[in-house]
Amino acid sequence: MQIKPGKRKLSSADWFLIRWLVFCFPIGLMMLWRRRCRWPKGRKIAITVGIGAVLALIILPQTAPPDPVIGGIRVVSIGSHMGEVMGPEKPEGLTAERALIIRAGAQPPSPTPEPEQAQAPTPEPVIVYINDGGKYYHLKSCRYVYNHTPSFELSARIASLFDPCDVCNPPVFQ
């Protein structure tokens, strides 16, 4: 077999470089552009551009955006102000508030208001603190409460699982 003039046979160093380009392209590209590689500059540019194009196809896939969902609510405008939102038409003879309640699946309020009854004020919830792995619940002012101690609302469950602290004497759930 004769070698044509102007063409040379690939040496073992060339095959070594090709293996690095195929299996670990960053190191292969670095070796390609070093002075020891005697390949023509045009070939080096073509290989570098080819590897860049393959990477671009892998990293930046051309995908279409998802199709919008048909039905439901449509946003008319978006901005720093409140946009107008369009939805299904309300049934005839209903106010917008009653139509919204009916669509949400809740029972509409009765048309006649109920007489106001004197209600007792709702007691404010008692917040207690329980350390991780602790056996007692504490008040915020207790010396056993730290910045990272989680807080809970005192309930029957808390009172059944934990005892009140003897130092700060938190209230007992009734």
C-alpha positions, 0 to 999 in steps of 0.5 A, a space after each residue: 500500500 502506497 501513501 499518497 504524497 501530502 498525506 501521512 499515516 496516523 502515528 500512535 500520538 495521533 491515535 492517543 489524541 483521538 482517543 482523548 477527543 472521543 472519551 474526554 473531550 476537554 482534555 483532548 481539546 487542550 492537547 489538540 491546541 498545544 504546540 506538540 500537536 502538528 495537525 493543520 490549524 484548519 483541522 483543529 478549528 473544524 474539530 473544535 467547532 464540531 465538538 462545540 456544535 455537538 455540545 450545543 445540541 445536547 445542552 440546549 435542546 430545541 423544545 417547544 413551549 407547553 400548549 396552554 390549557 384550554 378552559 379555566 381562567 385566562 389572564 388578560 394582562 400581566 403587570 404591576 397592577 391587578 390584571 383583568 381575569 376572565 372566566 366562565 360566565 356567571 349564571 343569570 340572576 346571581 350576583 357575582 359573589 353568590 356565583 363565586 360561592 356556588 362555583 367553589 362548591 360551598 353552600 351559598 349564604 341564606 338570603 335572610 341574615 341571622 340575628 346577631 348573638 352575643 358571642 363570648 370572646 375567643 380566648 387567645 391561644 397559648 403558645 408553648 415551646 418544646 425542645 427537640 427530644 424534650 419531655 416538658 413544654 415551656 413558656 417563652 420566658 423559660 431559661 430552657 427555651 432557646 432561639 431555635 426551640 420550636 413553638 406550638 399552640 397548647 392543645 390536648 395533644 401537646 398536654 397529653 404528650 408533654 408535662 409542664 415545666 417545673 421552672 416556668 410553670 406554663 398553663 395546663 390545658 383544660 
